[in-house]
Amino acid sequence: FLTNLMLLSDAFSLPSLWSKSSPSSESLPTTANPQINDIQNIVDATADILPDIDIPDIIPGLIIAFSIGIIARQIKKTIWNGFPPSNNVDIKGAVLFGTINSIAISCRIYICLVLVNLASIYTPYLSLFSQQEGQQLPAFAITRTVWVAIAASGIKNVLFLQLVSGETLGRVELYDRLLDFGIFLLASVQIVDILGLEQSDLGFLQTSLEAGKIFTIAVSLASRALAENIVGGITLKAYDGFDEGEMVWLGDRQIKGKVLNIGLTETTILATDNLEIKIPNSQIGVQNISNLSRSNQSRVKQTLRFQFSDMKKLPKVLDAITAEIQKSCPKVITDGSKPLLALLESYECDHIKATAICHFDDVSPQSSEYKVCRQEVIFAISRALDVNGVELAIAAA
């Protein structure tokens, strides 16, 4: 492979191969190597259709760009396992990641631009990308602009993660995307300036943009619900009421589940019965939202059924229940800020209804600790009933 590459390099270095005004192959000294002679014959046969192009300058540039891109990608994979760093990285680490990641992407962009330049030789339709007819894309200048934009976007994203001190951006994600839009808009303006495109050169693009505007207006008028859902999705991101992976209660506690995805027009929730529920964003915006994952307090409520024959014992039983809960559950709130009580509610046809309520501090409703606390409450109620010789009423058939 190396031998063939050296032979090709030697052939490309001959000036007669790439200029129609250069001496013909007959005037060149005959080489003893038949492989080089074959290459000369092939290139001489196509010299009339190839424009002037400095291949010896293009090939090293492609090799260098490819090598730098591979090295940058390997560094990113080694240090950060291919993913952006978390919020605990320092500013130097954020800048380093943004620089390395942008270099890897920019090298691929540079290679693509050079290939477009080569393809434009044979495809006249690609002349739209040229500054003037016969002039190629300024690949390095465009790549440099894109590199600055990508680096700024990557560094900004990591700094935003530090700002919110979390693994996800939440409400800041909306601002992050708006800044990304501004960064790449400025980069696009700079690229247009580099290309030196005049208004006449952008005729096709302007026509496309105008058609896009008309299409957008038509879609908006034809589908008002779609527009409302899109606005609702943006509102959810800005409001930051919940994020993907969190447990929520929507409306009058009719829908409870884990948020799987917050899309542009709808939100997907995995209910407690493992059914996926898709809700339009416009409907979520007008409902009450309870985020169980972000709550650090919880409540346990138990409904009790007493027999009519135990009515005289119930005042003592209810006091014993609250005392046993307070004794058995160290995290139960007892300072009066939340109720801790056991009260009778009503006479029913076959029993006396009572309710025991207690609240816990620093216990999330979705945590395993909450389930343990709820179990301790049940055990505490059972012990209080046993001490007082009272049994719960059996429901009538």
N, C-alpha and C positions, 0 to 999 in steps of 0.2 A: 504493500500500500504506500509506504514512504517513497519507494523508488518511483512508482507511477506519479505520485504527487510532485516529486522533484522534476520529472520529465515534463509534466504539465506546466510547472512554473517556468522551466526553461523555454518552453514553447510560447507561453504568454509574454515573456520578456522580449520577444522579437517584435520590433516596431512594425514590420511589414504585415503582421497578422491582423492588425486592427485599424489600419488606415488605408483608404483606397488610393491615397496619393503616395503611399510608400512604395518602395521597389517591389517588383513582383517576386514570386517565389523562385523564378528562374535565375534571378540575379543573386540569390542567396547562396552562400557556400554550402556545398553538399556535405551533410554530416554522415558519419559512419554508422550512426545508430538508426536502424530502420524504423523504430517506434516514433522517434521525433519526426522523421520524414512523413510518416502517416498522418501525424497530427498537423503538420504544415499543409499537407494536401487537403485535409478536411477544412481547415480554416480558410485557406486560399479560395476554396470553392464557394464559401459563404461570405467572402469579403465584400462583395458588391451589395449585400442586403444589410450588413451590420453597420450601425453608425459608429462614430468615434467614441470609444469608451475606454477608460483606463482600468482594465481588469486587474493588473498587478496591485493597484491601490485598493480595490474592492475586496479582494480575497483576504488580505491580512486583516482588514477591518472586520469582516465577518468572523474570522477565526478569533480575533481578540474579543469581540462582543460575545460570542458563544462561550468562550472560556470564562470571562468575567461573570456571565450569567450563571454558569454552572457553579462557580466558586461561591457566589453570593447565596445561591439557593442552598448549597450544602451548609454554609455557615448558619443560615436561618434554621435549617432542619436540626443542626447539631445543638445550637444554643436554646432555641425556643420550641423544638420539636415540630417546626413547621407552622405553628400557630402564633398569633399575637400574644405578647406577654400580658400577665394579669395586672390588676391594679396595684400590686405591691412593688412593681419595678420603679426604680428611681428615674429621674429626668434623663440622665446620661444613657440609661438602658433604653428608654423610649426613643431618644434621638438615634441611637445605634440601630434599633430595630427598624425605624422608619427609613433610615438611610440604606441599610442592607436590602430590605424588602423592595424599595423603589429601584435600586440598582438592578436587581434580578428582573423586575418587570420591564424596566427601560431597555435592557439589553435585548429582550425579545421584541420589543417595539422597534428598535433600531434594525434588527435583522429583517423584520417584516417590511420596513420602509425601503431597505436596500433591495429586497426581492421585488417590491412594487416598481422600483426604478428599472430593474432588469426586465420585468414583465411589460413595462410601458414601451419598451423597444419594439415589441412584437404586437402590442395591443394598442391601437390608436385611441380607443375609448378612454384609456387611463390618462390621456393628456389633460383631463380636467384637474389632475393633481399637480400639474407642472406650473411653474410661475410664468414661463413663456414657452412657446413651441420649441422643442429640442432641448429644453433645460430641465434637469432632473430635480427631484425632491431634495430639499436641504435636510437630509436625514438626521445629521448630528444636532442641528439647531432645534428641530422638532422634538427629538428625543430628550434633549436637555430640558426643554420646557415641561414635557410630560413628567420627567424625573422629579423636578421641583414640586409639581402638583401632587404626585403620588406620595413623595416624602412628607410634605406638609400635612396631607390627609392622614397618613399613618401615625405620625407623631401626635397630631391633634386627638385622634381616637384614644390613644393610650393615656394622654393627659386628662381626657374627659373621664376615663375609668378611674383615675386617681381622684378626680374631683368628687365623684359620687361614692367612692370607697366601696365599690361592689363589682361583681363579675359581669353585670349587665348595666347598660346605660339608663334604662328606664325613661324618665321624662327627658333627660338630656339627649336621648337618641334623636329626637326631632330636631334639636339645635345642631346636632352633629351632622345630620343629613343636609340641613340648610347650608351649613358652612362648606360641606363637600360640594354642593351645587355651586356656591360662589367661587370656590377654588378652581373647579374644572371649567366654569364659565370664563374666568379670567384666562385660564390656560388656552381655551379655545380661541379667544380673541387674540391672544399672542401668536398662536399658530397661524391664524388667518393673516396677521400682520407679517409674519415671516414669509408666508407664501406670496404675499403681495397681491392677493386676489382683488380685482376691481369688482365693481357692482355688476358689470356685464358677465364676469366670470362666475358669479354666484346665481345666475339666472335660474338654473335648474334647481339649486337648493332653495332659492326664494319661492319658486313655484311649489316645491314640495312642502315648505313651511305653510304657505297660504292654504294649500289643500288640507294640511293637517289641522289648521285652525277651523276651517269650514266643517271638517269631519267631527272635530271636538264639539262644536256648537250643536251640530245635528244630534250627536249622541246624547248630549246633556238635555236637549229639549225632549228627545224621545224617551229618555229614561231618567226621570227625576229621582226615582228611588235609588238608582245607582250612584248618582251624585251625592245624595244624602248619606249613603253608606260610606262613600269615600271620605266625606267630611267627618263622619262619625269615627272612622278609623284614625284620622289625624288627631281628632279631639281626644281619643283614648290614649294615644301616645303622649300628647301634651299634658293630659290630666294625670297620668301615671297612677291610676287607681289600682291596677294590677298588672302583672307581667306574666310571661309564659312560664309555666311550671308551678304557679301559685294556686292555692285553693281559694275559691270565692263562693259567695252566696249572692245570687242575683234576684232582684225584685223582692217580693214578700216571701223570701226564702223558698221560692218554688224550684229554683235550679241551684244545685250545689255540685261542685266538681272541680277538677283540675284544668287549668287553662292550657290547652295544647298549642294553640296558634292564634296570633292576632294578625289577621290578614288585612288587605286593603279594603275589602267590602264586608267581611264577616269574621266572626271569632268562633273558634272551635273549642268546646269544653267537653271533657270526659267526665260524665256523671258518675255518681257513686255506684250505679249498677252497670258500669263499664259501657254505657252507650254514649257515642259521640253526638253531641248536639251542636249544630251550626246556627248561630244567632246573628242576624244582620247588625252591623255596628250602629246603625241609626236607632235600633231598639234598645241596645245596651246603654246608650247615652242618656236615656230618660228613665232608667231604673236605678233603684238604690243598690249600691255595691258594697258588700261586706268582704273585706280581704282577710280571710282566716289565717293566712300564712304570716301576715305582718302583725297579728295581734299577740301581745305577751300576757294576756289575761284570758281566763276561761271560766265557764260556769258548768255546774252539774245540777241537774234538776231531776228529782225522782218523785213519781206519783205513788202514793200509798193507799191501800184499801183496808179499812178496819171494820171489824164486826160491830153491830149495834150493841152487843152485850158487853163490849169493852169500853163503852163510852166514858165511864167514871175514871178509868185508868189513863185515858188519852192525854190529859194535861201533863202528867208525870212522864209519860212515854215520849211526848214531843220534846220536853226539856232534856230528857236523856239522849235523844237522837242528836240534838245540836251539840251537847257536851261531848258525846262520843266522837262526832265528826271533828270537832276542834282538837280533841286529844289525839286522834289517829292520823290526822293530815297536817303536817307541819307547814305546808304552803298555803293553807286556807286563809283567806283574808278575814281578820277579826277586829280591825280597827274601826268598824262602823261605816267605812266608805262604800262597802258592798254588803248586801244582806246575807246574813247567815241565820237561817230560821227554819222551823218546821211548824206549819199551821194547817188547821182544818179548813177545807174549802166548801164542802156542800154535803147534803144528804142525798144519796142516790137510792135507787129502788132496792138494792140488795147490800149496800155497804155505806160506810162514811168515807168520803174522799179527803185525803190530806196530801200536802206537798212539802218536800224537803228541798231547800235551795242553798247552795254554797258556791263561793267564787274562789279561784286560785290565782295567785300572783306569780308572774314569771313562768307561766305554763301555757304554751301555745295549744290551741284546740286541735291542731293537726299533729301534735307530737306524741311519741310513745309514752312520755311522762303523763300526759293527760289521761290516757287510758288506765294507767296505774292508779292515778288519783281517783278516777271514777270508780274503780274497783274497790278502793279503800273506803269510799263513801258507802258503797253497798254493804261491805262487811261491817262498818260502824253501825249502820241502821239495824242490821241483823243482831248484833250484840246488844244493842239497846232494847230490842224487842224481847230477846231471851231473858235479860235481867228482870224485866217487868212481867214476864209470863204472858205475853200477848202474841197472838198469831194473826197474820194477815188474812183477810177475807178471800174466799175463793169466788171467782167470777161465776155468775149464774149461767147455766147452759142456754 
